[in-house]
């Protein structure tokens, strides 16, 4: 969010279906208190289940420090839910009268400055605003399922929407790690669903005509253009397909094909009982009997992996994730350890895909944990994202890991770090533990790292900035009063020495 925008603290979600519960999960993950209203008797159970699934998915998506989870509560009416909320999100079923009735109830208690948005995928905001007392604060914020993972949200203003509210909605979405897309005018079905509806109609015709099964159509998407679209979209993909001539060459070559009788466009097959049964049967067979929850877990894991892969290349939705992670790092409480205190540098959950055939975390993931701990220590001494963009960083020159115990999937782990020396060389010693009640418990491993300060242009070692040097040296001087780790300086196969406790021995052994 911008410096002028107050961070979102309290929200309401009215309608806790798949979309509403997804909104609640994303809000809670980001530390926002959420009050939910849904008249369904099992709404609370379903919402909690979605939030639990979201926590697992977000752990797979990012290792950035998340804020303390927001508090989840449930209201008995829409009016009760709306009271005191800064952002009220309506996600009731796609029925204009029901939505307008919900706004009437919410406006009875809504704060004067509260933003009200609808998750509708097609009803125009001007229609939704007609019966409202204060229509200027109402707009559409249309997300995509699962809301807690997919970053896109379409912002659509109605005739009476205040332009400032659109920007506020966009800022809230950015705060949640999303990518707001301001739709130009009240286009029916907005942007994404208008494209999807065309593809959906064609898919229905292919099944109707017996040209393909549901599984074959999905294969055509997920093994082909779906992969391209995830990182480049439609127009840029076709521009690349035009070769050196770009889009002009592509259109010259393929535009004539648009006149061929390939597609049904907006002509939809009659959805009679026979076609519905055929689609349902094929779809059930395609999923192999898996439940909706099992499919959701597979979907979430795959989406998190794709987003992380795109983040590593700073591309498309991965760029949004990278920007969100930077905000989380910057907004995390700064560690201010005392002179004799180790620095907490990691707290996260061991993911299923991190485990090997023995059922415990494999070697590369221990290194990943220590890498994240090193990154956090760098951030704390000022060698952060801005510093790296400015042309300097620390590169790892040497690493030594000693394994003490196993870490298994679902277990929380944490690390603390001791700075043995700082400056042009940054000598770090990490200790990894299982985490119980937010504190280190069982020792799992140690990691000793020697990093060199480097000029990113020349790729050669150089002195750090005065600020980084001062902060790093202050930590190293404080940590010199601690016992030097017995495992430090070991070679492979060495037995650990007895811990040195005298301050003089510590100082004599600080050199690299």
ABEGO torsion letter per residue (X at the ends): XBAABBBBABBBBBEABAAAAAAAAAAAAAGBBBBBBBABAAAAAAAAAAAAAAAAAAAAABABBBBBBBBBBBBABAAAAABGBABBBBABBBBAAAAAAAAAAAAAABBAABBBBBABAABBAAAAAAABABAAABBBBBBBOBAAABABBBBBBBAABBAAAAAAAAAAAAAAGBBBBBBBEBBBGEAAAAAAAAAAAAAAAAAAAGABBAAAAAAAAAABAAAAAAAAEAAAAAAAAAEAAEAAAAAAAAAAAAABBABAEABBBBBBAAAAAAAAAAAAAAAGGBBAAAAAAAAAAAAAAAAAAAAAAGBEAAAAAAAAAAAAAAABBBBBBBAABBBBABBBBBBAAABBAAGBBBAAAAAAAAAAAAAAAAAAAGBBAAAAAAGBBBBBABBBBBBABBBBBGBBBBBBBBBABBEABBBBBBBBBBBBGGBBBBBABBBBBBBBBBBAAAGBBBBBBAAAAAAAAAAAAAAAABBBBAABGBBBGBBBBBBBABAAAAAAAABX
